Amino acid sequence: MLGFWEAYFSNALDTSEEPKVIDIASGTGAVVASAKSACDERMPDFTCVDISDSAIRSLEHRFPGVHGVVADVCNIPLDSHSFDIATSQFGLEYAGLDAIDEVIRLLSSRGQIALLLHHRDGGIYRQCAASLDATNKLIAAGFVPHATKMFQAGFEFRRSGSREPFETAGRQFTPVIRTMESIMRQHGQHVADGTILRLYRDVRTIHTRMLNYDESEVLDWLRKMQDELEAYAGRMGSMCAAALNADDFSALCDKLTNRGFNLIRNNPLRVPDRDTALAWALLAIRS
């Protein structure tokens, strides 16, 4: 990704003294960081738009001089025709392809569009789809409720010596362990950023060394894990839903052509020396 943006911004600065750039759905500022790496002292004038206030505040802190705007990318409160370049990396597509109309509105008469978009069935998409499947299976297996019941019974056993409820809860948790092992056989140990493997190891460690742990801390940890698993599944699901197939990407390119843009690049960005697509790459200039 960095190579794509470095090449793009190096070329863009050769054709404009100080282009005004609007970065759409900026997130943590990946495009700004790449431009800074490519441009050094010739940094473009950046305006970054994201629906997340915290993302914009963080981005402005990381990159002093960048102007942040908190807004829906389909309704950006900025003047028409006020930017030379519009960029987005894995952001615009989340708002739907009609969001390109707002991008077009903001561009000057010779404005440029540079986009990296999620590629359905590309390498990143496959990783996210596997992570979504793994996380959903873990949630469906009742990892947190069963682990909570088992550890509550375990701590009670430690206090009162009542073994049977602990052993029963342990037997009920066994299918969850088998599900985790099945997930890792299917998708590999690094699926979901290694979350399945970490939870698998953590639960075993706590189970065998329960005397070393505080009950309230273990139960709080499990509650947080439930929230994090659900949030992670939500992020992976959103990414998979936003990814464009070949027909989607073709429709986007046709729309730009019909609105008076010349397409400079409209093909997959691939891993060097491998036939693996990472993203759709789109460069277009208003004619």
VOMIKE-264456 format. One line per field, with one value per residue (C-alpha): residue number from 1; residue in one letter; x, y, z. Coordinates in nm, 2 decimals, decimal comma. Layout:
! VOMIKE-264456
nr	c(NUM / ...) .
rest	c(a / ...) .
c1	c(X / ...) .
c2	c(Y / ...) .
c3	c(Z / ...) .
***
This chain:
! VOMIKE-264456
nr	c(1 / 2 / 3 / 4 / 5 / 6 / 7 / 8 / 9 / 10 / 11 / 12 / 13 / 14 / 15 / 16 / 17 / 18 / 19 / 20 / 21 / 22 / 23 / 24 / 25 / 26 / 27 / 28 / 29 / 30 / 31 / 32 / 33 / 34 / 35 / 36 / 37 / 38 / 39 / 40 / 41 / 42 / 43 / 44 / 45 / 46 / 47 / 48 / 49 / 50 / 51 / 52 / 53 / 54 / 55 / 56 / 57 / 58 / 59 / 60 / 61 / 62 / 63 / 64 / 65 / 66 / 67 / 68 / 69 / 70 / 71 / 72 / 73 / 74 / 75 / 76 / 77 / 78 / 79 / 80 / 81 / 82 / 83 / 84 / 85 / 86 / 87 / 88 / 89 / 90 / 91 / 92 / 93 / 94 / 95 / 96 / 97 / 98 / 99 / 100 / 101 / 102 / 103 / 104 / 105 / 106 / 107 / 108 / 109 / 110 / 111 / 112 / 113 / 114 / 115 / 116 / 117 / 118 / 119 / 120 / 121 / 122 / 123 / 124 / 125 / 126 / 127 / 128 / 129 / 130 / 131 / 132 / 133 / 134 / 135 / 136 / 137 / 138 / 139 / 140 / 141 / 142 / 143 / 144 / 145 / 146 / 147 / 148 / 149 / 150 / 151 / 152 / 153 / 154 / 155 / 156 / 157 / 158 / 159 / 160 / 161 / 162 / 163 / 164 / 165 / 166 / 167 / 168 / 169 / 170 / 171 / 172 / 173 / 174 / 175 / 176 / 177 / 178 / 179 / 180 / 181 / 182 / 183 / 184 / 185 / 186 / 187 / 188 / 189 / 190 / 191 / 192 / 193 / 194 / 195 / 196 / 197 / 198 / 199 / 200 / 201 / 202 / 203 / 204 / 205 / 206 / 207 / 208 / 209 / 210 / 211 / 212 / 213 / 214 / 215 / 216 / 217 / 218 / 219 / 220 / 221 / 222 / 223 / 224 / 225 / 226 / 227 / 228 / 229 / 230 / 231 / 232 / 233 / 234 / 235 / 236 / 237 / 238 / 239 / 240 / 241 / 242 / 243 / 244 / 245 / 246 / 247 / 248 / 249 / 250 / 251 / 252 / 253 / 254 / 255 / 256 / 257 / 258 / 259 / 260 / 261 / 262 / 263 / 264 / 265 / 266 / 267 / 268 / 269 / 270 / 271 / 272 / 273 / 274 / 275 / 276 / 277 / 278 / 279 / 280 / 281 / 282 / 283 / 284 / 285 / 286 / 287) .
rest	c(m / l / g / f / w / e / a / y / f / s / n / a / l / d / t / s / e / e / p / k / v / i / d / i / a / s / g / t / g / a / v / v / a / s / a / k / s / a / c / d / e / r / m / p / d / f / t / c / v / d / i / s / d / s / a / i / r / s / l / e / h / r / f / p / g / v / h / g / v / v / a / d / v / c / n / i / p / l / d / s / h / s / f / d / i / a / t / s / q / f / g / l / e / y / a / g / l / d / a / i / d / e / v / i / r / l / l / s / s / r / g / q / i / a / l / l / l / h / h / r / d / g / g / i / y / r / q / c / a / a / s / l / d / a / t / n / k / l / i / a / a / g / f / v / p / h / a / t / k / m / f / q / a / g / f / e / f / r / r / s / g / s / r / e / p / f / e / t / a / g / r / q / f / t / p / v / i / r / t / m / e / s / i / m / r / q / h / g / q / h / v / a / d / g / t / i / l / r / l / y / r / d / v / r / t / i / h / t / r / m / l / n / y / d / e / s / e / v / l / d / w / l / r / k / m / q / d / e / l / e / a / y / a / g / r / m / g / s / m / c / a / a / a / l / n / a / d / d / f / s / a / l / c / d / k / l / t / n / r / g / f / n / l / i / r / n / n / p / l / r / v / p / d / r / d / t / a / l / a / w / a / l / l / a / i / r / s) .
c1	c(0,00 / 0,28 / 0,45 / 0,12 / 0,08 / 0,44 / 0,45 / 0,12 / 0,21 / 0,56 / 0,40 / 0,12 / 0,37 / 0,54 / 0,22 / 0,11 / 0,29 / 0,08 / -0,22 / -0,52 / -0,61 / -0,92 / -0,89 / -1,22 / -1,29 / -0,94 / -0,95 / -0,61 / -0,45 / -0,28 / -0,29 / -0,15 / 0,13 / 0,22 / 0,21 / 0,44 / 0,68 / 0,68 / 0,67 / 0,88 / 0,90 / 0,66 / 0,36 / 0,03 / -0,25 / -0,46 / -0,82 / -0,93 / -1,29 / -1,42 / -1,75 / -1,55 / -1,47 / -1,20 / -1,03 / -1,02 / -0,89 / -0,62 / -0,52 / -0,49 / -0,27 / -0,04 / -0,02 / -0,02 / -0,14 / -0,39 / -0,75 / -1,00 / -1,37 / -1,61 / -1,89 / -2,07 / -1,87 / -2,20 / -2,27 / -1,94 / -1,99 / -1,72 / -1,74 / -1,78 / -1,48 / -1,24 / -0,99 / -0,73 / -0,71 / -0,95 / -0,80 / -0,93 / -0,78 / -1,03 / -1,29 / -1,51 / -1,67 / -1,81 / -2,05 / -2,16 / -2,07 / -2,30 / -2,05 / -1,84 / -2,09 / -1,98 / -1,62 / -1,68 / -1,86 / -1,56 / -1,31 / -1,18 / -1,21 / -0,89 / -0,93 / -0,78 / -0,92 / -0,69 / -0,85 / -0,76 / -1,08 / -1,14 / -1,13 / -1,38 / -1,19 / -0,85 / -0,60 / -0,72 / -1,08 / -1,01 / -0,83 / -1,12 / -1,38 / -1,18 / -1,16 / -1,53 / -1,61 / -1,38 / -1,51 / -1,87 / -1,81 / -1,65 / -1,93 / -2,19 / -2,01 / -2,07 / -1,71 / -1,76 / -2,08 / -1,93 / -1,59 / -1,76 / -1,97 / -1,66 / -1,44 / -1,72 / -1,76 / -1,38 / -1,35 / -1,64 / -1,47 / -1,15 / -1,36 / -1,59 / -1,45 / -1,76 / -1,60 / -1,90 / -2,03 / -1,67 / -1,63 / -1,97 / -1,89 / -1,56 / -1,73 / -1,97 / -1,67 / -1,50 / -1,70 / -1,60 / -1,23 / -1,30 / -1,46 / -1,15 / -0,92 / -1,14 / -1,13 / -0,75 / -0,73 / -0,95 / -0,81 / -0,47 / -0,35 / -0,31 / -0,68 / -0,86 / -0,52 / -0,43 / -0,73 / -0,85 / -0,51 / -0,46 / -0,79 / -0,73 / -0,40 / -0,52 / -0,82 / -0,60 / -0,34 / -0,61 / -0,77 / -0,45 / -0,33 / -0,65 / -0,50 / -0,29 / -0,58 / -0,84 / -1,20 / -1,32 / -1,04 / -1,10 / -1,47 / -1,41 / -1,17 / -1,43 / -1,69 / -1,44 / -1,36 / -1,73 / -1,75 / -1,43 / -1,53 / -1,86 / -1,70 / -1,43 / -1,69 / -1,88 / -1,56 / -1,49 / -1,85 / -1,85 / -1,53 / -1,66 / -1,99 / -1,81 / -1,57 / -1,62 / -1,65 / -1,55 / -1,89 / -1,91 / -1,57 / -1,66 / -1,98 / -1,78 / -1,53 / -1,82 / -1,98 / -1,65 / -1,61 / -1,97 / -1,90 / -1,61 / -1,31 / -1,02 / -0,92 / -0,54 / -0,55 / -0,83 / -0,70 / -0,61 / -0,31 / -0,12 / 0,15 / 0,48 / 0,59 / 0,26 / -0,08 / -0,26 / -0,48 / -0,47 / -0,71 / -0,87 / -0,65 / -0,83 / -0,67 / -0,88 / -0,84 / -1,12 / -1,10) .
c2	c(0,00 / 0,24 / 0,20 / 0,28 / 0,61 / 0,71 / 0,67 / 0,86 / 1,15 / 1,18 / 1,22 / 1,45 / 1,70 / 1,72 / 1,86 / 2,09 / 2,33 / 2,25 / 2,04 / 2,06 / 1,70 / 1,57 / 1,22 / 1,04 / 0,81 / 0,87 / 0,64 / 0,65 / 0,84 / 0,58 / 0,80 / 1,10 / 0,90 / 0,76 / 1,12 / 1,24 / 0,96 / 1,04 / 1,42 / 1,51 / 1,89 / 1,93 / 1,79 / 1,86 / 2,06 / 1,78 / 1,78 / 1,45 / 1,35 / 1,07 / 1,00 / 0,92 / 1,22 / 1,02 / 0,92 / 1,28 / 1,41 / 1,14 / 1,21 / 1,59 / 1,51 / 1,28 / 1,52 / 1,89 / 2,10 / 1,85 / 1,99 / 1,73 / 1,72 / 1,50 / 1,42 / 1,15 / 1,11 / 1,13 / 1,47 / 1,67 / 2,03 / 2,18 / 2,39 / 2,24 / 2,23 / 2,32 / 2,03 / 1,92 / 1,56 / 1,32 / 1,00 / 0,71 / 0,38 / 0,12 / 0,38 / 0,52 / 0,18 / 0,15 / 0,44 / 0,27 / 0,35 / 0,66 / 0,83 / 0,89 / 1,16 / 1,37 / 1,32 / 1,44 / 1,75 / 1,85 / 1,83 / 2,11 / 2,12 / 1,91 / 1,72 / 1,37 / 1,07 / 0,81 / 0,52 / 0,18 / -0,02 / -0,36 / -0,64 / -0,92 / -1,25 / -1,07 / -1,16 / -0,91 / -1,01 / -1,38 / -1,30 / -1,10 / -1,36 / -1,63 / -1,41 / -1,34 / -1,71 / -1,80 / -1,53 / -1,61 / -1,98 / -1,90 / -1,67 / -1,93 / -2,20 / -1,99 / -1,95 / -1,67 / -1,80 / -2,15 / -2,02 / -1,79 / -2,08 / -2,30 / -2,04 / -1,94 / -2,30 / -2,34 / -2,05 / -2,17 / -2,51 / -2,34 / -2,17 / -2,46 / -2,78 / -2,85 / -3,03 / -3,17 / -2,83 / -2,75 / -3,09 / -3,06 / -2,71 / -2,84 / -3,11 / -2,86 / -2,64 / -2,93 / -2,89 / -2,52 / -2,63 / -2,88 / -2,60 / -2,37 / -2,65 / -2,71 / -2,34 / -2,34 / -2,65 / -2,49 / -2,14 / -2,17 / -2,05 / -1,69 / -1,64 / -1,34 / -1,18 / -1,48 / -1,42 / -1,78 / -1,92 / -1,66 / -1,74 / -2,11 / -2,08 / -1,82 / -2,04 / -2,34 / -2,14 / -2,00 / -2,34 / -2,51 / -2,22 / -2,10 / -2,04 / -1,77 / -1,56 / -1,33 / -1,43 / -1,07 / -1,01 / -1,33 / -1,26 / -0,90 / -1,02 / -1,26 / -0,98 / -0,76 / -1,06 / -1,09 / -0,72 / -0,74 / -1,05 / -0,90 / -0,57 / -0,75 / -0,96 / -0,64 / -0,49 / -0,80 / -0,82 / -0,46 / -0,51 / -0,82 / -0,64 / -0,34 / -0,53 / -0,48 / -0,76 / -0,71 / -0,60 / -0,34 / -0,20 / -0,19 / 0,00 / 0,26 / 0,30 / 0,35 / 0,61 / 0,81 / 0,78 / 0,90 / 1,20 / 1,31 / 1,14 / 0,97 / 0,64 / 0,62 / 0,30 / 0,07 / -0,28 / -0,49 / -0,39 / -0,71 / -0,85 / -0,82 / -1,14 / -1,31 / -1,34 / -1,22 / -0,91 / -0,68 / -0,41 / -0,24 / 0,05 / 0,34 / 0,66 / 0,90 / 1,26 / 1,50 / 1,59) .
c3	c(0,00 / 0,09 / -0,25 / -0,43 / -0,24 / -0,25 / -0,63 / -0,66 / -0,44 / -0,59 / -0,93 / -0,81 / -0,67 / -1,00 / -1,16 / -0,88 / -0,65 / -0,34 / -0,42 / -0,19 / -0,09 / 0,07 / 0,22 / 0,26 / 0,55 / 0,68 / 0,98 / 1,15 / 0,87 / 0,65 / 0,34 / 0,52 / 0,66 / 0,32 / 0,17 / 0,44 / 0,37 / 0,00 / 0,01 / 0,32 / 0,32 / 0,02 / 0,21 / 0,04 / 0,21 / 0,36 / 0,48 / 0,63 / 0,67 / 0,89 / 1,07 / 1,39 / 1,61 / 1,80 / 1,47 / 1,35 / 1,69 / 1,69 / 1,33 / 1,39 / 1,69 / 1,49 / 1,19 / 1,30 / 1,01 / 0,89 / 0,89 / 1,03 / 0,95 / 1,13 / 0,88 / 0,69 / 0,37 / 0,17 / 0,30 / 0,36 / 0,47 / 0,24 / -0,07 / -0,41 / -0,65 / -0,37 / -0,39 / -0,64 / -0,53 / -0,35 / -0,19 / 0,01 / 0,14 / 0,24 / 0,34 / 0,06 / -0,01 / 0,34 / 0,25 / -0,07 / -0,43 / -0,44 / -0,21 / -0,52 / -0,62 / -0,31 / -0,41 / -0,76 / -0,62 / -0,42 / -0,70 / -0,91 / -1,29 / -1,33 / -1,01 / -0,95 / -0,77 / -0,62 / -0,44 / -0,29 / -0,23 / -0,07 / -0,33 / -0,28 / -0,29 / -0,26 / 0,00 / 0,26 / 0,20 / 0,25 / 0,58 / 0,71 / 0,60 / 0,78 / 1,09 / 1,08 / 1,04 / 1,33 / 1,56 / 1,49 / 1,55 / 1,89 / 1,99 / 1,88 / 2,08 / 2,39 / 2,48 / 2,73 / 2,91 / 2,94 / 3,06 / 3,31 / 3,45 / 3,47 / 3,65 / 3,89 / 3,99 / 4,01 / 4,25 / 4,46 / 4,47 / 4,60 / 4,87 / 4,98 / 4,84 / 4,63 / 4,34 / 4,14 / 4,00 / 3,89 / 3,71 / 3,55 / 3,42 / 3,29 / 3,10 / 2,95 / 2,84 / 2,66 / 2,34 / 2,33 / 2,35 / 2,06 / 1,86 / 1,91 / 1,80 / 1,49 / 1,41 / 1,42 / 1,21 / 0,95 / 0,94 / 1,11 / 1,45 / 1,34 / 1,24 / 1,39 / 1,46 / 1,69 / 1,92 / 1,91 / 2,00 / 2,28 / 2,44 / 2,41 / 2,59 / 2,85 / 2,96 / 3,00 / 3,20 / 3,43 / 3,47 / 3,58 / 3,80 / 3,95 / 4,29 / 4,13 / 4,00 / 4,15 / 4,07 / 4,00 / 3,76 / 3,57 / 3,54 / 3,43 / 3,17 / 3,03 / 3,01 / 2,82 / 2,59 / 2,50 / 2,41 / 2,21 / 2,02 / 1,92 / 1,82 / 1,62 / 1,44 / 1,35 / 1,20 / 0,99 / 0,88 / 0,77 / 0,57 / 0,40 / 0,31 / 0,18 / -0,05 / -0,42 / -0,68 / -1,04 / -1,14 / -0,86 / -0,95 / -1,32 / -1,23 / -1,03 / -1,32 / -1,57 / -1,34 / -1,34 / -1,71 / -1,76 / -1,53 / -1,75 / -1,59 / -1,77 / -1,61 / -1,56 / -1,36 / -1,28 / -1,19 / -0,89 / -0,68 / -0,63 / -0,40 / -0,58 / -0,75 / -0,65 / -0,82 / -0,51 / -0,52 / -0,22 / -0,34 / -0,64 / -0,75 / -0,92 / -1,05 / -1,25 / -1,38 / -1,46 / -1,83) .
***
